[in-house]
Amino acid sequence: MTASSRAHSFNSAAVQYEASRPSYPPALFDTVEEFMSRSLVGVRVADIGAGTGIATRLLCERGADVIAVEPGDAMTVEFHRVLPDVPVVRGDGNALPLADSSRDLITYAQSWQWTDTSRSLPEALRVLCSGGALAIWWNTTAFDVPWIRAQHERIAHHCGVPVRSVVRPDDNEAIRLAGLSGLRVMRRQIRWQRKVSLDTHLANISSRSAFLVLGQAANRSFLAEERRLLKEAFPAEVVEEIYVVDLLVAARP
């Protein structure tokens, strides 16, 4: 299974993605403003791999002037439904359909890993104006929470993917893995949580690419057993999901 096919698998679940995926905490955008030494009001932002617009919406609420870039057909349709007044252009991070030095901030929410950083980083730097910044982030799993760690191991086994280490990379390693070595980079890890229905939680985990590329019958059986296990842990059928946003903000040289 290629990275491209996994990236485009989200088109098969665009509505589910929009309805169930977690958002991001205000502290994330506070940190970006801190790094840039300015408010996001009026900042020209390109949100790349915008999906259904989860991060785009929050940037707009901060007063930013946002244009979205999204390669997926169904994701773009859902984006237009949710944010009809925000422009979205078709493309991806490896070849941005944007002019040189045209944006103050470029963001990648849950999407940097789908790019070839040998291409996407030069593209981001090309589009950024002098003094601009590149911000990439992910909602990552809070492995110190026992039930979340146990669920992750079950999901990894079901999807045939490696179980992730409970040890997070240090700042230097995280910067290297993201392909940002040599730039001035700030990293922050921001812990946050949300309470959702059991149905929403199951829809959230099954909207991940590792699930979407599997057969529906196998997923249906797994999710039925997961529902049984979670109802024991959360009898009221309200699940407290806990995340750690891993944020890297890099300055244009």
PLY file of the C-alpha trace (Angstrom):
ply
format ascii 1.0
element vertex 253
property float x
property float y
property float z
element edge 252
property int vertex1
property int vertex2
end_header
0.00 0.00 0.00
1.56 3.29 -1.12
1.53 6.55 0.82
-0.39 8.14 -2.06
-3.17 5.56 -1.96
-3.47 5.95 1.79
-3.55 9.73 1.48
-6.34 9.59 -1.10
-8.29 6.99 0.88
-9.86 9.84 2.88
-12.04 10.67 -0.12
-14.08 7.54 0.60
-15.06 8.91 4.03
-15.12 12.70 3.67
-18.46 13.21 5.45
-17.46 10.83 8.25
-14.10 12.62 8.53
-15.75 16.03 8.94
-18.29 14.76 11.48
-15.94 12.79 13.74
-12.37 14.03 13.53
-11.03 16.11 16.43
-10.33 19.81 16.09
-7.36 21.64 17.67
-6.94 23.63 20.90
-6.62 27.45 20.99
-3.13 27.11 22.51
-1.88 25.80 19.18
-2.71 29.05 17.40
-1.50 31.09 20.39
1.89 29.40 19.90
1.97 30.20 16.19
1.21 33.84 16.99
3.96 33.81 19.62
6.48 32.51 17.10
5.46 35.06 14.47
5.28 37.90 17.04
1.94 38.99 15.63
-1.75 38.26 15.73
-3.18 36.05 13.00
-5.68 38.80 12.13
-5.07 39.69 8.50
-2.23 37.19 8.09
-2.23 35.60 4.62
-2.39 31.85 5.23
-2.30 28.86 2.90
-3.70 25.74 4.58
-2.28 22.77 2.67
-3.97 19.39 2.58
-6.92 21.19 4.12
-9.27 18.22 3.91
-12.75 19.21 5.04
-11.47 22.45 6.56
-11.10 21.56 10.24
-7.98 23.72 10.69
-9.04 26.22 8.02
-12.15 27.11 10.01
-10.10 27.85 13.14
-7.65 30.00 11.19
-10.56 31.99 9.75
-12.01 32.43 13.24
-8.67 33.97 14.24
-9.16 36.58 11.52
-6.64 35.16 9.05
-7.01 35.58 5.30
-7.00 31.91 4.29
-6.77 30.04 1.02
-6.93 26.24 1.13
-5.13 23.69 -1.04
-6.62 20.18 -1.27
-6.05 17.35 -3.78
-9.08 15.16 -2.99
-12.37 15.39 -4.89
-14.73 14.34 -2.09
-12.80 16.24 0.57
-13.06 19.40 -1.55
-16.82 18.94 -1.94
-17.19 18.65 1.83
-14.88 21.66 2.33
-17.13 23.77 0.08
-20.19 22.64 2.04
-18.66 23.57 5.40
-16.79 26.73 4.34
-18.52 28.04 1.21
-16.87 31.46 1.39
-13.26 30.24 1.69
-11.36 29.72 -1.58
-9.91 26.26 -2.15
-7.63 25.34 -5.03
-6.74 21.85 -6.18
-3.17 20.71 -5.62
-0.83 19.23 -3.05
2.19 20.21 -1.02
4.74 18.88 -3.50
3.74 21.44 -6.14
1.82 24.32 -4.61
-0.49 26.18 -7.04
0.44 29.48 -5.40
2.59 32.45 -6.39
6.08 33.15 -5.07
6.27 35.14 -1.82
2.48 35.33 -1.60
1.74 34.01 1.91
2.79 34.96 5.44
2.02 31.54 6.94
1.70 28.05 5.48
0.02 25.38 7.60
-0.14 21.60 7.37
-2.63 20.07 9.81
-2.28 16.28 9.78
-0.94 16.43 6.22
2.82 17.03 6.16
3.52 13.28 6.33
1.83 12.77 2.95
4.40 14.96 1.20
7.92 14.39 -0.08
9.78 16.87 2.10
12.58 17.21 -0.47
9.91 18.86 -2.63
7.35 20.24 -0.16
9.83 22.21 1.96
11.33 24.14 -0.99
7.78 24.74 -2.24
6.70 26.14 1.13
9.77 28.40 1.29
9.09 29.59 -2.27
5.53 30.62 -1.45
6.35 32.23 1.90
7.20 35.91 1.99
10.15 37.29 3.90
9.56 36.83 7.62
6.97 34.12 6.99
6.54 30.84 8.84
5.70 27.21 8.15
3.59 25.45 10.81
2.99 21.70 10.78
1.14 19.73 13.42
-0.55 16.49 14.33
-3.01 15.32 16.96
-0.98 12.45 18.42
-1.99 9.66 20.78
-1.67 10.12 24.56
-0.02 6.77 25.18
0.28 7.37 28.93
-3.49 6.78 29.23
-3.87 2.99 29.67
-7.10 2.47 27.72
-5.83 4.59 24.82
-2.56 2.63 24.69
-4.45 -0.67 24.74
-6.76 0.50 21.96
-3.81 1.64 19.86
-2.27 -1.82 20.14
-5.53 -3.45 19.04
-5.84 -1.06 16.08
-2.23 -1.64 15.03
-2.75 -5.40 15.11
-5.99 -5.15 13.13
-4.52 -2.83 10.49
-1.19 -4.62 10.24
0.87 -1.55 11.13
3.67 -1.23 13.70
2.81 -0.40 17.30
4.20 3.03 18.02
6.67 3.61 20.82
5.44 5.29 23.99
8.64 7.37 23.91
8.27 10.54 21.89
11.23 11.80 19.86
13.13 14.69 21.41
13.04 18.09 19.74
16.12 17.55 17.55
14.86 14.18 16.34
11.37 15.52 15.69
12.81 18.36 13.61
15.02 15.94 11.67
12.15 13.52 11.01
10.03 16.40 9.70
12.78 17.42 7.28
13.23 20.83 8.90
16.89 20.56 9.92
18.83 23.76 9.33
15.86 26.05 9.93
14.96 28.00 13.06
12.24 25.80 14.54
10.14 25.92 17.68
8.43 22.75 18.90
5.53 22.60 21.34
3.53 19.63 22.59
0.06 20.67 23.73
-2.14 18.27 25.65
-5.90 18.59 25.30
-9.05 16.50 25.43
-12.61 16.26 24.21
-15.67 14.24 25.23
-17.62 12.57 22.44
-20.25 9.90 22.04
-19.11 6.32 21.59
-20.46 6.43 18.04
-18.37 9.51 17.23
-15.28 7.95 18.75
-15.65 4.80 16.65
-16.31 6.87 13.53
-13.18 8.87 14.30
-10.84 5.90 14.61
-12.32 4.20 11.55
-11.77 7.33 9.43
-8.00 6.79 9.61
-6.23 5.78 6.44
-5.07 2.44 7.85
-8.74 1.48 8.31
-9.99 2.95 5.04
-7.73 0.78 2.90
-9.05 -2.43 4.51
-12.20 -4.35 3.67
-15.44 -3.16 5.26
-16.35 -6.61 6.58
-13.13 -6.91 8.59
-13.53 -3.38 9.93
-17.16 -3.99 10.87
-16.21 -6.99 12.97
-13.36 -5.11 14.67
-15.53 -2.09 15.47
-18.28 -4.27 16.94
-15.78 -5.80 19.36
-14.30 -2.37 20.09
-17.77 -1.07 20.94
-18.24 -3.94 23.39
-14.92 -3.23 25.11
-15.50 0.51 25.31
-19.01 0.15 26.72
-17.43 -1.69 29.64
-14.98 1.18 30.21
-17.50 3.95 29.44
-20.97 2.66 30.41
-22.54 6.07 29.73
-21.18 5.78 26.17
-19.30 9.09 26.45
-15.61 8.73 25.64
-12.92 11.13 26.80
-10.36 11.29 24.01
-6.98 12.71 25.01
-4.50 14.10 22.50
-1.09 15.71 22.42
-0.73 18.14 19.53
2.85 17.98 18.24
3.54 21.37 16.67
6.61 22.50 14.73
6.87 26.10 13.52
9.77 27.03 11.23
10.91 30.46 10.08
11.63 31.19 6.43
15.39 31.87 6.19
0 1
1 2
2 3
3 4
4 5
5 6
6 7
7 8
8 9
9 10
10 11
11 12
12 13
13 14
14 15
15 16
16 17
17 18
18 19
19 20
20 21
21 22
22 23
23 24
24 25
25 26
26 27
27 28
28 29
29 30
30 31
31 32
32 33
33 34
34 35
35 36
36 37
37 38
38 39
39 40
40 41
41 42
42 43
43 44
44 45
45 46
46 47
47 48
48 49
49 50
50 51
51 52
52 53
53 54
54 55
55 56
56 57
57 58
58 59
59 60
60 61
61 62
62 63
63 64
64 65
65 66
66 67
67 68
68 69
69 70
70 71
71 72
72 73
73 74
74 75
75 76
76 77
77 78
78 79
79 80
80 81
81 82
82 83
83 84
84 85
85 86
86 87
87 88
88 89
89 90
90 91
91 92
92 93
93 94
94 95
95 96
96 97
97 98
98 99
99 100
100 101
101 102
102 103
103 104
104 105
105 106
106 107
107 108
108 109
109 110
110 111
111 112
112 113
113 114
114 115
115 116
116 117
117 118
118 119
119 120
120 121
121 122
122 123
123 124
124 125
125 126
126 127
127 128
128 129
129 130
130 131
131 132
132 133
133 134
134 135
135 136
136 137
137 138
138 139
139 140
140 141
141 142
142 143
143 144
144 145
145 146
146 147
147 148
148 149
149 150
150 151
151 152
152 153
153 154
154 155
155 156
156 157
157 158
158 159
159 160
160 161
161 162
162 163
163 164
164 165
165 166
166 167
167 168
168 169
169 170
170 171
171 172
172 173
173 174
174 175
175 176
176 177
177 178
178 179
179 180
180 181
181 182
182 183
183 184
184 185
185 186
186 187
187 188
188 189
189 190
190 191
191 192
192 193
193 194
194 195
195 196
196 197
197 198
198 199
199 200
200 201
201 202
202 203
203 204
204 205
205 206
206 207
207 208
208 209
209 210
210 211
211 212
212 213
213 214
214 215
215 216
216 217
217 218
218 219
219 220
220 221
221 222
222 223
223 224
224 225
225 226
226 227
227 228
228 229
229 230
230 231
231 232
232 233
233 234
234 235
235 236
236 237
237 238
238 239
239 240
240 241
241 242
242 243
243 244
244 245
245 246
246 247
247 248
248 249
249 250
250 251
251 252
